Amino acid sequence: MEKHTNLCRTESTWRPKKGLKCLSFEYLFRLLLHHLLLTSLSGPHCVYATSDIGEALSASNCHDIHHGFDVYPNPNALSLGQSTDTPLTQTLPPSAWKCCCWNASNQMEEVECRCEGDGLNRVPQTLKLPIQRLTIASAGLPRLRYTGLKVYGPTLLDVAFTDCQQLELIQDGAFSNLTLLRTIYITNAPKLTFLSKDVFLGISDTVEIIRIINSGLTRVPDLSHLPPNNILQMIDLDNNQITRIDTKSIKVKTAQLILANNEISYIDDSAFFGSKIAKLSLKDNLKLEMMHPKAFDGIIDITELDLSSTSLVGLPSVGLQTIEALYIQNTHTLKTIPSIYNFRNLQRAYLTHSFHCCAFQFPSRHDPQRHAQRMLEIEKWRKQCKSDSGSRKERSTLDGLDNQPEDFGSFGGSYQSATDISPITFSSIDYMADDTMNKGTFHEKITLNPEDDMSAELCGNFTFRKPNIECYPMPNDLNPCEDVMGYQWLRISVWIVVALAVVGNVAVLTVILSIRPETTPVPRFLMCHLAFADLCLGVYLLLVASIDAHSKGEYFNFAYDWQYGLGCKVAGFLTVFASHLSVFTLTVITIERWLAITQAMYLNHRIKLRPAALIMLGGWIYSMFMSSMPLFGISNYSSTSICLPMENRDVYDTVYLVAIMVCNGVAFSIIAVCYAKIYLSLGRETRQARHNNPGELSVAKKMALLVFTNFACWSPIAFFGLTALAGYPLINVTKSKILLVFFYPLNSCADPYLYAILTSQYRQDLFTLLSKLGLCRQSALKYKDSLSGHPTSRFTIHGSIQRHGSLTCKMQTTMTTETQKMLKNSEDYV
């Protein structure tokens, strides 16, 4: 037996190269008895005859385990050096498991073994190969015992537990005595809700990566037993159920700490105190709304912080002086950002709101108190250094601070450090880590000579570095830093449009609603809706002009409250609702006038009041629907300072924006066609009228003016909007803003004058209203008498009469009666 043992020891030096397992003759004898027993109980089986059973075993490198930890050869297993992409459990029956070993594909000197199967409830102890990588996958393992990995301690480098749905406990010291351990990887273990304090007790100083992801951890494990003198490459606790980070609960040294995709809702005071972390990721913690003002106090040499996709309202500034890269993307709740003076080394900032980038460009307007303190500090040391005996070079350096501008900083520039910094980098990234993951780095500290005088130290090393920060998204004319309007002429023009739109539409509504005829004509009913829609658009412009006047010169300080508050939502809802209702009403008015003029002899072809009310009810529903979409996540009113739904994030936003353009385009086309038919329906005498009939010529001019104002207001926006949605913007943001702020609401200013105030019917109603108040009674009677024989309506209807000359006298009499009725009631506003 001693001879056999020596034989095994000798063969163990070469058998791992071929995937052999060192087995004693006694064990092989038990193996033969087992096969004979199976043959007698189960009938005939395929038996592999060979003169050397060890040779038969060496042909296989996978082993099926059915009872305990005995190893039985599987002739269909993989040979050494061959791997598989399909899980082994696909071919395993329930309550069975299998282990396969092969040379790692990237490093041939490392042997990797993978064990799978629901029946695997302990770490296999009989894999005698010098294993460097061990993976337990899809196993029924309920706990990892403290002795489970000890047998592989001398050689094991990486250990992984994947898809272990039953794993709920890792005993203390389970990773101790693994002298070469570099990676611990645990994923998809939902029952693993906590790790005890001494889990990492006795862990090797060689450990580099700890990843426990997609599991059920509810709190950050105790990491105090990690090697204090080594810097780990990564500690990854991504996608767990961690709810809170308590005071001083994390003290580690790592290039990267990942706490993303958790349920963290609060980070307490000095949570990372004493930790040396180059890159800290807290992104995708949607419940993270608050942090203690000193949450990052005591953290050492942090260079990169990621708080993207959280619900933070404010950002702590203590402890972030060494930050070089800041990520706060897709965090729409972030209201304020600390002053640039709190970020000593900031080079790049990727934020959610462009107005936060303005804080870095205009520090004196962003935080005047902090800026004043900074200027006092600079002045204090400048005077002190000047008074001290120093070199001329030191004094000239500090004298340059006298000419320092009030505001500084730029966007998109490259950062030039004042000192040469030597980074400490890390290599040998493990295969279990993400290859594309950005590893953090630490910088060497610059120390001052303690023997020098304090003032000499400060004067010799004190310099004012002008920040040159790359900040995204960059501000533009739709999301400006200083003024909403941006141009003085645009600001004046908007106020003029506001005055005309509000005054004109209020005047129209006042007159129409005050004069109540016995039967309400359809044009009067439609004009009420048009005036109300245009008044809403005027109110929208008033709101935008007011915020521009209120925040002049420092809009970025008011941007969040305006764009994400009630004001911008109301303004955006008003403008979309008003524009759709206005266009819809204009289309109905045009169709009604077309029917009234071209089909005057057919009474049943005209729009009555009840159908008109139902049509306008549909228009209100349509307008309310379109204006409510951005309130429910389809596009967004908060994406620009002028509160228009211009955000195009997904296919739903694109469909919504295209629908707006198409609906307006269809409406304009209907208006243009109907007015063309109205003009052609006029008699030749009307269309060729000159000096003898100026009233008839004014009809054609008025129609042309109506079509032109609609074309001038809507077609540029529709054209350039569609090209921008197609990915080919033809104009820049500045010109787009002028179109949207000036031309877009121009219709609301023009409509009350073109459709009401400049018409004879409105003037008659106005004088009638004034006469009721005791004013202009003689003018009201005189104007009413002169309106009864207005030539325009007579010749307009005359053209329609002439085209139907072949009709019977009875039809002509009926038409003439209807014509006189129209003239008597003076229905036409246009």
C-alpha positions in Angstrom: 0.0 0.0 0.0 2.9 2.3 0.7 4.1 1.6 -2.8 0.8 2.6 -4.2 0.8 5.9 -2.2 4.2 6.8 -3.5 3.1 6.0 -7.0 0.2 8.5 -6.6 2.4 11.2 -5.3 4.8 10.7 -8.2 2.0 10.8 -10.8 0.5 13.8 -9.3 3.3 15.9 -10.7 2.3 15.2 -14.3 -1.3 14.0 -14.3 -2.9 17.5 -13.9 -1.4 18.4 -17.3 -3.7 15.8 -18.8 -6.6 16.1 -16.4 -5.8 13.0 -14.4 -7.0 12.3 -10.9 -4.7 10.6 -8.4 -6.5 7.5 -7.2 -5.3 4.7 -5.0 -5.7 1.0 -6.0 -8.1 0.6 -3.0 -10.3 3.3 -4.3 -10.3 1.7 -7.8 -11.3 -1.6 -6.4 -14.3 0.0 -4.7 -15.1 1.6 -8.0 -15.2 -1.8 -9.8 -17.5 -3.2 -7.1 -19.8 -0.3 -7.6 -20.1 -0.9 -11.3 -20.7 -4.6 -10.9 -23.5 -3.8 -8.4 -25.1 -1.4 -10.9 -24.8 -4.0 -13.6 -26.5 -6.7 -11.5 -29.4 -4.4 -10.5 -30.1 -2.5 -13.6 -29.4 -5.0 -16.3 -26.8 -4.9 -19.1 -24.7 -1.6 -19.3 -22.0 -0.4 -21.6 -18.8 -1.3 -19.9 -15.5 0.1 -21.1 -12.9 -2.7 -21.1 -9.3 -1.6 -20.6 -6.2 -3.1 -19.1 -5.5 0.1 -17.1 -8.4 1.7 -15.2 -6.3 4.7 -14.4 -5.9 5.2 -18.2 -9.6 5.1 -18.6 -10.0 7.8 -15.9 -7.4 10.0 -17.5 -9.5 10.1 -20.7 -12.1 12.1 -18.8 -11.9 15.4 -17.0 -15.6 15.7 -15.9 -17.1 13.7 -13.1 -20.7 12.9 -12.3 -21.5 12.9 -8.5 -24.5 11.0 -7.4 -23.7 9.9 -3.8 -21.7 11.9 -1.3 -18.4 13.0 -2.8 -17.4 9.8 -4.7 -16.0 10.4 -8.1 -17.1 8.3 -11.1 -15.7 8.7 -14.6 -17.9 10.1 -17.4 -16.7 8.9 -20.8 -18.5 11.8 -22.6 -16.8 14.5 -20.6 -14.7 17.4 -21.9 -11.0 16.8 -22.3 -8.5 19.1 -20.6 -8.2 22.5 -22.3 -11.7 22.4 -23.7 -14.5 24.6 -22.3 -18.2 24.9 -23.1 -20.6 27.8 -23.4 -23.7 25.9 -22.3 -24.5 25.2 -18.6 -23.8 21.7 -17.5 -27.1 21.5 -15.6 -29.0 21.4 -18.9 -28.0 17.7 -19.2 -28.2 16.8 -15.5 -31.1 15.1 -13.9 -32.6 16.5 -10.7 -30.6 16.1 -7.5 -27.4 15.5 -9.5 -24.4 17.6 -10.2 -21.2 17.6 -12.3 -17.8 19.1 -12.1 -15.6 19.8 -15.2 -12.1 21.2 -15.3 -10.1 22.8 -18.1 -7.2 25.1 -18.7 -8.3 28.8 -18.6 -8.5 30.2 -22.1 -6.5 33.4 -21.3 -3.8 31.9 -19.1 -2.9 28.3 -19.9 -1.1 27.7 -16.6 -4.3 28.2 -14.6 -6.8 25.4 -14.2 -10.5 26.3 -13.8 -13.2 23.9 -12.5 -16.9 24.5 -12.7 -19.4 22.5 -10.6 -23.2 22.7 -11.3 -26.3 20.9 -10.3 -29.2 21.2 -7.8 -27.8 18.3 -5.9 -24.6 20.2 -5.0 -25.1 21.2 -1.3 -21.5 21.4 -0.3 -18.3 22.5 -2.0 -16.7 19.4 -3.5 -13.6 18.3 -1.6 -12.1 15.6 -3.9 -11.0 17.7 -6.8 -7.3 17.1 -6.3 -6.1 19.2 -9.2 -4.1 22.3 -8.2 -7.2 24.4 -9.0 -6.7 28.1 -9.5 -10.4 29.0 -10.3 -13.4 27.4 -8.8 -17.0 28.2 -9.9 -20.1 26.8 -8.1 -23.1 27.5 -10.4 -26.8 26.8 -10.2 -26.3 24.7 -7.1 -28.5 23.9 -4.1 -25.8 25.1 -1.7 -27.5 26.5 1.4 -24.4 27.7 3.1 -20.6 28.1 2.6 -18.9 26.4 5.5 -15.7 27.9 7.0 -13.9 24.7 5.9 -15.4 24.5 2.4 -12.5 26.1 0.5 -9.6 25.2 2.8 -8.7 22.1 0.8 -7.9 24.4 -2.2 -6.2 27.0 -0.1 -2.6 26.7 -1.4 -3.5 27.3 -5.1 -7.0 28.9 -5.3 -6.9 32.3 -6.9 -10.6 33.0 -7.8 -13.8 31.6 -6.3 -17.2 32.3 -7.7 -20.8 31.4 -6.7 -23.3 32.1 -9.4 -27.1 31.5 -9.5 -27.0 29.8 -6.0 -30.7 30.5 -5.2 -30.5 28.7 -1.8 -27.3 30.3 -0.5 -28.2 32.2 2.6 -25.2 32.0 4.9 -21.4 32.3 4.7 -19.8 31.3 7.9 -17.1 33.3 9.6 -13.6 32.9 8.2 -14.8 31.1 5.1 -12.2 32.9 3.0 -9.3 32.5 5.5 -6.2 30.5 4.8 -6.6 31.0 1.0 -3.1 32.3 0.7 -3.3 33.3 -3.0 -6.9 34.5 -3.2 -7.4 37.5 -5.4 -11.1 37.4 -6.4 -14.4 36.7 -4.6 -17.4 36.7 -6.9 -21.0 36.1 -5.8 -24.0 36.8 -8.0 -27.7 35.9 -8.1 -28.0 34.8 -4.5 -31.3 36.4 -3.4 -31.4 34.7 0.0 -28.0 36.0 1.0 -29.4 39.0 3.0 -26.4 39.7 5.3 -22.8 38.8 6.0 -21.6 38.5 9.6 -18.9 40.7 11.0 -16.1 38.1 10.7 -16.9 36.7 7.2 -13.6 38.2 5.9 -11.6 37.3 9.0 -8.2 36.0 8.0 -8.5 36.9 4.3 -5.3 37.0 2.4 -3.5 40.2 1.6 -3.5 39.2 -2.0 -7.2 39.8 -2.5 -7.9 42.4 -5.2 -11.6 42.1 -6.1 -14.8 41.4 -4.1 -18.0 41.4 -6.0 -21.3 40.5 -4.4 -23.9 41.5 -7.0 -27.6 40.8 -7.9 -28.1 39.4 -4.4 -30.2 40.2 -1.3 -27.8 42.1 1.0 -29.8 44.6 3.0 -26.8 46.4 4.5 -23.1 47.0 3.7 -21.0 44.1 5.0 -18.3 44.7 7.6 -15.1 45.2 5.6 -12.8 46.0 8.5 -10.9 42.7 8.1 -9.8 43.5 4.6 -6.0 44.1 4.4 -5.3 47.6 5.8 -2.1 48.1 3.8 -3.3 47.1 0.4 -5.6 48.9 -2.1 -8.2 46.7 -3.7 -9.0 47.1 -7.3 -12.8 46.8 -6.8 -15.5 46.3 -4.2 -18.7 45.8 -6.0 -22.1 45.6 -4.2 -24.2 46.4 -7.2 -27.9 45.5 -7.4 -28.6 44.4 -3.9 -31.2 45.5 -1.4 -29.0 47.9 0.8 -31.3 50.6 2.2 -29.0 52.8 4.2 -25.3 53.6 4.8 -24.7 54.4 8.5 -22.1 56.6 10.1 -18.5 55.2 9.6 -19.9 51.9 8.3 -17.4 51.8 5.4 -13.7 52.0 5.9 -11.8 50.5 3.0 -9.0 51.2 0.5 -10.1 50.5 -3.0 -9.8 52.0 -6.5 -13.5 51.5 -7.0 -16.4 51.1 -4.7 -19.8 50.4 -6.4 -23.0 50.7 -4.5 -25.2 51.2 -7.5 -28.7 49.8 -8.2 -29.6 49.4 -4.5 -32.5 50.7 -2.3 -30.4 53.3 -0.5 -32.5 56.1 0.8 -30.1 57.9 3.1 -26.4 58.3 3.7 -25.5 59.3 7.2 -22.8 61.6 8.6 -19.2 60.6 7.7 -20.4 57.3 6.2 -17.0 56.7 4.5 -14.8 58.2 7.2 -11.2 57.0 6.8 -11.8 55.3 3.5 -9.5 55.8 0.6 -11.7 55.5 -2.5 -10.7 56.7 -6.0 -14.1 56.1 -7.7 -17.4 55.9 -5.8 -20.5 54.9 -7.7 -24.0 55.4 -6.1 -25.9 55.6 -9.4 -29.4 54.1 -9.9 -30.4 54.4 -6.3 -33.8 55.8 -7.1 -34.8 56.2 -3.5 -31.7 58.2 -2.5 -33.3 61.6 -1.8 -31.2 63.0 1.1 -27.7 62.9 2.3 -26.3 64.2 5.5 -24.4 67.5 4.8 -21.2 65.8 5.9 -21.9 62.4 4.3 -18.6 62.4 2.5 -16.6 64.0 5.3 -13.4 62.0 6.0 -13.2 60.3 2.6 -9.6 60.4 1.3 -8.4 61.2 -2.2 -11.7 60.6 -4.0 -11.4 61.6 -7.7 -14.6 60.4 -9.3 -18.2 60.4 -7.9 -21.2 59.0 -9.8 -24.7 60.0 -8.4 -26.6 59.5 -11.7 -30.2 58.4 -11.7 -31.0 59.2 -8.1 -33.6 61.5 -6.5 -31.2 63.9 -4.8 -32.4 67.4 -4.1 -29.0 68.8 -3.0 -25.4 67.7 -3.1 -23.1 67.8 -0.1 -19.9 69.6 -0.6 -17.8 68.6 2.4 -15.2 66.0 1.5 -15.4 66.5 -2.3 -12.5 68.9 -2.6 -10.4 66.4 -4.6 -13.1 65.4 -7.0 -11.9 65.5 -10.6 -15.0 64.0 -12.4 -18.6 64.4 -11.3 -21.5 62.4 -12.8 -25.1 63.5 -11.9 -26.9 62.6 -15.0 -30.7 61.8 -15.2 -31.2 63.3 -11.8 -34.0 65.8 -12.5 -34.7 66.4 -8.9 -31.3 68.0 -8.2 -32.1 71.7 -7.4 -28.8 73.2 -6.4 -25.1 72.4 -6.8 -22.3 73.5 -4.6 -20.1 76.5 -5.5 -17.1 75.9 -7.7 -15.0 76.9 -4.7 -16.0 73.6 -3.0 -14.4 71.6 -5.9 -10.7 72.3 -5.8 -9.7 69.8 -8.6 -12.9 69.5 -10.7 -12.1 68.9 -14.4 -15.2 67.3 -15.8 -18.9 67.4 -14.8 -21.6 65.5 -16.5 -24.9 66.8 -15.1 -28.6 66.7 -15.8 -29.4 70.3 -16.2 -27.4 72.8 -18.3 -28.2 75.6 -15.8 -26.0 73.9 -13.2 -23.1 74.3 -15.5 -23.7 78.0 -15.4 -22.9 77.9 -11.7 -19.3 77.0 -12.6 -19.1 79.9 -15.1 -20.6 82.6 -12.9 -19.5 81.8 -9.3 -20.1 85.4 -8.1 -23.8 85.2 -9.1 -24.3 81.6 -8.1 -23.1 82.0 -4.5 -22.2 85.6 -3.8 -21.5 85.0 -0.1 -19.0 82.2 -0.8 -17.4 84.2 -3.6 -17.0 87.2 -1.3 -15.3 84.9 1.3 -12.9 83.6 -1.4 -12.0 87.1 -2.5 -11.3 88.2 1.1 -9.1 85.2 1.6 -7.1 86.0 -1.5 -6.8 89.6 -0.5 -5.7 88.7 3.0 -2.8 86.5 1.8 -1.9 88.9 -0.9 -1.3 91.7 1.6 0.4 89.4 4.0 2.8 88.0 1.4 3.5 91.5 0.1 4.4 92.7 3.5 6.8 89.7 4.1 10.2 89.6 2.7 10.0 87.3 -0.3 11.3 86.9 -3.7 10.2 89.2 -6.5 8.8 86.3 -8.3 6.5 85.4 -5.4 5.2 89.0 -5.2 4.6 89.3 -8.9 2.7 86.1 -8.9 0.3 87.3 -6.2 0.1 90.8 -7.8 -1.6 89.2 -10.8 -4.6 88.5 -8.6 -5.5 92.3 -8.6 -6.7 92.0 -12.2 -8.8 88.8 -11.6 -12.2 88.9 -13.4 -15.4 88.6 -11.4 -16.6 85.6 -13.3 -14.5 82.9 -14.8 -14.6 79.5 -16.3 -15.5 78.0 -19.7 -17.2 75.0 -21.2 -15.6 72.2 -23.2 -12.0 73.2 -22.6 -9.1 71.0 -21.5 -7.8 71.1 -18.0 -4.1 72.0 -17.3 -2.9 71.1 -13.9 -0.6 73.5 -12.1 1.6 70.6 -10.9 2.9 67.4 -12.4 1.0 64.5 -10.8 2.1 60.9 -10.9 -0.8 58.6 -10.9 -0.7 55.2 -9.3 -2.3 52.7 -11.6 -3.4 49.1 -11.2 -3.0 46.1 -13.5 -3.9 42.4 -13.7 -7.7 43.0 -13.9 -9.5 39.8 -13.2 -11.7 38.0 -15.7 -14.6 38.2 -13.3 -14.5 42.0 -13.3 -16.0 44.2 -16.1 -13.4 44.8 -18.7 -14.9 48.1 -19.7 -15.1 49.4 -16.1 -13.3 52.6 -15.5 -10.9 52.0 -12.6 -10.1 54.9 -10.3 -6.7 56.2 -9.5 -5.0 57.9 -6.6 -2.6 60.8 -6.8 0.5 61.5 -4.8 0.1 64.2 -2.2 2.2 67.4 -2.5 3.7 68.1 1.0 5.3 71.2 2.3 8.5 71.4 4.2 7.5 71.6 7.9 10.6 73.5 8.7 9.6 76.5 6.6 7.8 79.5 8.0 4.0 79.4 7.6 3.8 82.5 5.6 6.7 81.5 3.4 5.0 78.2 2.6 1.7 79.9 1.6 3.4 82.6 -0.4 5.6 80.1 -2.2 2.8 77.7 -3.0 -0.3 79.9 -3.0 -1.5 80.3 -6.6 -4.9 81.1 -8.0 -5.9 78.5 -10.6 -8.5 79.7 -13.1 -11.0 76.8 -13.5 -11.5 75.5 -17.0 -14.2 72.8 -16.5 -15.7 70.6 -19.1 -19.4 70.7 -18.2 -22.2 69.0 -20.0 -25.0 69.6 -21.1 -23.8 72.9 -22.3 -26.1 75.9 -21.9 -27.7 77.3 -25.1 -30.3 79.8 -26.1 -33.2 77.6 -25.1 -31.5 76.9 -21.8 -29.5 80.0 -21.1 -27.4 81.1 -18.2 -28.4 84.8 -18.0 -31.6 85.8 -19.8 -34.6 83.8 -21.1 -35.0 86.2 -24.1 -31.3 86.8 -24.7 -31.8 89.9 -26.9 -33.2 93.3 -26.0 -35.1 93.6 -29.3 -36.7 90.2 -28.7 -37.7 91.2 -25.2 -39.4 94.4 -26.4 -41.1 92.6 -29.3 -42.6 90.0 -26.9 -44.0 92.6 -24.6 -45.6 94.3 -27.6 -47.2 91.0 -28.8 -48.3 90.3 -25.2 -50.1 93.7 -25.0 -51.8 93.3 -28.4 -52.9 89.8 -27.8 -54.2 90.3 -24.3 -55.9 93.6 -25.0 -57.4 92.5 -28.3 -58.8 89.2 -27.2 -60.2 90.6 -23.9 -61.9 93.3 -26.0 -63.4 90.7 -28.3 -64.6 88.5 -25.5 -66.1 91.5 -23.6 -68.1 92.8 -26.6 -69.3 89.4 -27.8 -70.4 88.1 -24.4 -72.0 91.4 -23.5 -74.2 91.7 -26.6 -76.7 88.8 -26.6 -78.9 88.6 -29.7 -82.1 86.6 -29.7 -80.4 83.8 -31.7 -76.7 83.3 -31.4 -75.1 83.2 -34.8 -72.5 80.5 -35.4 -69.7 82.9 -36.3 -70.2 84.8 -33.0 -70.1 81.5 -31.1 -66.9 80.4 -32.9 -65.3 83.8 -32.4 -65.7 83.3 -28.6 -63.7 80.1 -28.7 -61.0 81.7 -30.9 -60.6 84.7 -28.7 -60.4 82.5 -25.6 -57.7 80.3 -27.2 -55.7 83.3 -28.3 -56.0 84.9 -24.9 -54.5 81.8 -23.3 -51.6 82.1 -25.7 -51.2 85.7 -24.7 -51.1 84.7 -21.0 -48.4 82.1 -21.8 -46.3 84.9 -23.4 -46.9 87.0 -20.4 -45.6 84.3 -18.0 -42.5 83.8 -20.1 -41.8 87.6 -20.4 -42.4 87.9 -16.6 -39.8 85.3 -15.7 -37.4 86.9 -18.1 -37.8 90.2 -16.4 -37.6 88.7 -12.9 -34.4 86.7 -13.5 -32.6 89.1 -15.8 -28.8 88.4 -15.7 -29.0 85.3 -13.5 -31.7 83.1 -14.9 -29.8 79.9 -13.9 -30.5 80.7 -10.2 -34.2 80.6 -10.9 -34.2 77.9 -13.6 -35.1 74.9 -11.5 -38.0 76.6 -9.7 -39.3 77.8 -13.0 -38.8 74.8 -15.3 -39.7 72.1 -12.7 -42.2 74.1 -10.8 -45.9 74.8 -11.4 -45.1 77.9 -13.5 -43.6 76.1 -16.4 -46.2 73.4 -16.4 -49.0 75.9 -16.5 -47.3 77.9 -19.2 -46.6 74.9 -21.3 -50.1 73.5 -20.9 -51.6 76.9 -21.9 -49.5 77.3 -25.0 -50.1 73.8 -26.4 -53.8 73.9 -25.5 -54.2 77.3 -26.9 -52.4 76.7 -30.1 -54.3 73.5 -30.9 -57.7 75.0 -30.0 -56.9 78.2 -32.0 -55.9 76.2 -35.1 -58.9 74.0 -34.7 -61.3 76.9 -34.3 -59.8 78.8 -37.3 -60.3 75.7 -39.4 -64.0 75.4 -38.3 -64.6 79.2 -38.9 -63.1 78.9 -42.4 -65.2 75.9 -43.3 -68.3 77.6 -41.9 -67.7 80.8 -44.0 -66.9 78.7 -47.1 -70.3 76.9 -46.7 -72.2 80.1 -46.0 -70.8 81.9 -49.1 -70.5 79.2 -51.7 -73.6 77.2 -50.6 -75.8 80.2 -49.7 -78.8 78.9 -51.5 -78.8 75.5 -49.7 -79.9 76.1 -46.2 -79.2 72.6 -45.1 -75.6 72.9 -46.1 -74.8 75.4 -43.4 -73.4 74.6 -40.0 -76.1 75.2 -37.3 -75.4 76.1 -33.7 -75.9 72.7 -32.2 -73.6 70.9 -34.6 -71.1 73.7 -34.1 -71.2 73.2 -30.4 -70.5 69.5 -30.7 -67.7 70.1 -33.1 -66.1 72.6 -30.7 -66.5 70.1 -27.8 -64.4 67.7 -29.9 -61.9 70.4 -30.4 -61.6 71.1 -26.7 -61.2 67.4 -26.0 -58.5 67.1 -28.7 -56.7 70.2 -27.4 -56.8 69.0 -23.8 -55.5 65.6 -24.8 -52.5 67.0 -26.7 -51.6 69.4 -24.0 -51.9 66.8 -21.2 -49.4 64.3 -22.9 -46.2 66.1 -21.6 -47.7 66.0 -18.1 -47.7 62.2 -18.2 -44.2 61.6 -19.6 -44.7 62.0 -23.4 -42.1 64.7 -24.1 -41.7 67.3 -21.4 -42.5 70.9 -20.6 -39.4 71.3 -18.4 -36.8 70.7 -21.0 -36.5 74.3 -22.1 -36.8 77.7 -20.5 -39.7 78.7 -22.7 -41.7 75.6 -21.6 -42.4 74.1 -25.0 -42.5 70.3 -25.4 -39.3 69.8 -27.3 -37.7 66.8 -25.6 -37.3 63.9 -27.9 -36.0 60.9 -25.9 -37.9 57.9 -27.4 -40.3 56.9 -30.1 -43.3 58.1 -28.2 -41.9 61.6 -28.0 -41.1 61.5 -31.7 -44.6 60.4 -32.6 -46.1 63.1 -30.4 -44.0 65.9 -32.0 -44.6 64.7 -35.5 -48.4 64.5 -34.7 -48.3 68.2 -33.7 -46.6 69.2 -36.9 -48.9 67.1 -39.1 -52.1 68.3 -37.5 -51.1 71.9 -37.9 -50.1 71.3 -41.5 -53.4 69.7 -42.3 -55.3 72.6 -40.7 -53.3 75.2 -42.6 -54.0 73.3 -45.9 -57.7 73.3 -45.2 -57.7 77.0 -44.4 -55.8 77.8 -47.6 -58.0 75.7 -49.9 -61.2 77.0 -48.4 -60.2 80.7 -48.8 -59.1 80.0 -52.3 -62.6 78.5 -53.1 -64.2 81.5 -51.3 -62.3 83.9 -53.5 -63.1 82.1 -56.6 -66.8 81.9 -55.7 -66.9 85.7 -55.6 -68.5 87.4 -58.7 -66.2 88.7 -61.4 -67.3 92.2 -60.5 -66.0 91.7 -57.0 -62.7 90.1 -58.0 -61.9 92.8 -60.6 -63.1 95.7 -58.3 -60.9 98.8 -58.3 -61.7 102.3 -57.3 -65.4 102.1 -57.9 -65.8 99.3 -55.4 -63.1 99.5 -52.7 -65.1 97.5 -50.3 -65.1 94.5 -52.6 -61.3 94.7 -53.1 -60.8 94.7 -49.4 -62.5 91.3 -49.2 -59.8 89.8 -51.4 -57.1 91.6 -49.5 -58.4 90.4 -46.2 -58.5 86.8 -47.3 -55.0 87.0 -48.6 -53.9 88.5 -45.3 -55.6 85.8 -43.3 -53.9 83.0 -45.3 -50.5 84.9 -45.2 -50.5 85.3 -41.4 -51.3 81.6 -40.9 -48.6 80.7 -43.4 -46.0 83.0 -41.8 -46.6 81.7 -38.3 -46.9 78.0 -38.8 -45.0 76.9 -41.9 -41.4 77.9 -40.7 -41.9 76.1 -37.4 -43.4 73.0 -39.1 -40.7 72.9 -41.7 -37.7 73.3 -39.5 -39.3 71.2 -36.8 -39.8 68.2 -39.1 -36.2 68.5 -40.5 -34.8 68.6 -36.9 -36.9 65.5 -35.9 -35.5 63.8 -39.0 -32.0 64.4 -37.8 -31.1 67.2 -40.2 -31.5 70.5 -38.3 -31.2 73.4 -40.8 -31.1 76.3 -38.3 -29.2 76.7 -35.1 -30.7 77.0 -31.6 -30.7 80.8 -31.6 -32.8 81.1 -34.7 -35.1 78.3 -33.5 -35.7 80.4 -30.3 -36.6 83.5 -32.3 -39.1 81.4 -34.3 -40.7 79.9 -31.2 -40.8 83.0 -29.1 -41.7 85.6 -31.7 -43.4 84.0 -34.7 -45.1 81.1 -33.0 -47.5 83.2 -30.9 -48.0 85.9 -33.5 -51.4 84.5 -34.6 -52.8 85.2 -31.1 -52.0 88.8 -31.7 -53.3 89.0 -35.2 -56.5 86.9 -35.0 -58.7 89.2 -32.8 -58.0 92.1 -35.2 -58.3 90.2 -38.5 -61.4 88.2 -37.5 -63.3 90.6 -35.2 -62.0 94.1 -34.3 -61.5 95.3 -37.9 -65.0 94.0 -39.1 -68.1 96.1 -39.4 -70.1 93.7 -37.2 -67.7 94.1 -34.3 -67.8 97.9 -34.5 -71.6 97.8 -34.5 -71.6 95.6 -31.4 -69.0 97.9 -29.7 -71.1 101.0 -30.3 -74.2 99.1 -29.0 -72.4 98.1 -25.8 -71.2 101.7 -25.3 -74.7 103.1 -25.9 -76.0 100.8 -23.1 -73.4 102.5 -20.8 -74.7 105.9 -21.9 -71.8 106.6 -24.3 -71.8 107.2 -28.1 -75.5 106.7 -28.5 -75.7 108.9 -31.6 -72.8 107.1 -33.2 -74.4 103.7 -32.4 -77.6 104.7 -34.2 -75.8 106.2 -37.1 -73.5 103.2 -37.6 -76.4 100.8 -37.4 -78.3 102.6 -40.1 -75.3 102.7 -42.4 -74.5 99.0 -41.9 -77.8 97.8 -43.3 -76.8 98.5 -46.9 -73.2 97.3 -46.8 -72.0 96.7 -50.4 -69.6 93.9 -49.5 -72.1 91.4 -48.5 -74.4 92.4 -51.4 -71.8 91.8 -54.1 -70.4 88.7 -52.3 -73.8 87.0 -52.4 -74.4 88.4 -55.9 -71.6 86.4 -57.3 -73.1 83.2 -55.9 -76.5 84.2 -57.4 -75.1 84.6 -60.9 -73.5 81.1 -60.9 -77.0 79.6 -60.4 -78.9 81.5 -63.0 -80.3 78.4 -64.5 -82.3 77.5 -61.4 -86.1 78.1 -61.2 -87.6 81.3 -60.1 -88.7 79.7 -56.9 -85.2 78.7 -55.9 -84.0 82.3 -56.8 -86.7 83.7 -54.6 -85.7 81.4 -51.7 -82.0 82.3 -52.1 -82.9 86.0 -52.2 -84.9 85.7 -49.0 -81.9 83.9 -47.3 -79.6 86.6 -48.5 -81.7 89.4 -47.1 -81.9 87.4 -43.8 -78.1 87.2 -43.7 -77.7 90.9 -44.3 -80.4 91.7 -41.8 -78.8 89.7 -39.0 -75.3 90.8 -40.1 -73.8 87.4 -39.3 -70.4 87.7 -41.1 -67.4 88.8 -39.0 -65.1 88.3 -42.0 
